[in-house]
Amino acid sequence: MVAVALLLLLPSAAGGKSSGGQPVALVTAEKQDQLIAVELPQGRVAGRVRLPTDPQNVIADPGAPTVVVSAKGGAVTLLGARSLIVLKVFRGLSNPHLAAYSPDRRYAYVTADGSGQLVVVSLSRRQIVAHLFVGLGAHHLAVSPDGARMWIGLGERAEAVAMVDSSNPLRLRLAGRFVPHFTVHDLAFSPDGKRVWLTSDDEERVHVVDTRTRRALFSVPAGPPPQHVVFDQRHAFVTSGYGSRIELVDPKHGTVLRTVRQPYGSFNVATSGGLVATSSLLNGTLMELSGLLQPLRTVRVGGATRDVALTVWP
């Protein structure tokens, strides 16, 4: 179980601090209105917590509160960094959807489709401390590794991307819009911050653009859309839920190094400390893989497991 040993020793792929303990996948089960904790690699359900209606998306890190976004419930829930204890529930948001941490883990950014707002939550004060109108349909978002920039897709099938100056989280500034001439679903900055990977909602390719010039650099064959992408320090991982596949990709050139079958409907993906996990919205499974996409275990944990995040508990 080399992958598990790595997870105990290494910081999270997103830049969190090293933490020892039990690797855990946190999975949103939207039809059950629950967040489910699954111990890795055993696949044992370690706990469940009931949340506001329709919990769709989750982010987690050992050094920061877990953040769960409930779209239909109009709520954002903060839970303990290493538990399922509810710390705070923010209500009354207009169809909130996705969340992302600031690199220092002091803030969480949340997009609200209905109002077009980008909302800033202080994780230490447990308060909403800022917001910015970026455009109706504000949906998937990506934060640069230095925290100074954000790109936000305006819709699940976005024809435009809002660019935000987030160098001061309390004074966000809309820096412009980018029209890529293809529809955008998910977005992710490369670890060096020089490129943004834009997945599609109508093409079987992921497009990679230069963050400064917005010039297209290359594209990656990825399977039926929509796709999602995450990075560790050496590779990109690209999923196609409708294609039942996940790819290991060289992030410098876009070369597909390995393709592995995964359960149908596994759109969302997370990676941390040498493990990769995908969750199936359509059949309720969680799949665990090594950092080189060697399948480790697949377990059924809920009726519709939309999103997954990896963390470590005591």
ABEGO torsion letter per residue (X at the ends): XAAAAAAAABBBAAGBBBBBEBBBBBBBBAAAGBBBBBBOAAGBBAEBBBBBBGBABBBBBAABBBBBBBAAAGBBBBBBAABABBABBBBGBBGBABBBBBAAGABBBBBBAAAGBBBBBBAAAGBBABBBBAEBGBBBBBBBAAGABBBBBBEABBABBBBBBAABAABBBBAEBBBAGBBBABBBBBAAGABBBBBBAABABBBBBBAAAGBBABBBBAEBOBBBBBBBAABBBBBBAAAGBBBBBBAAAGBBABBBBBBBGBABBBBBGGBBBBBBAAAGBBBBBBAAGBBABBBBABABBABBBBBBBX
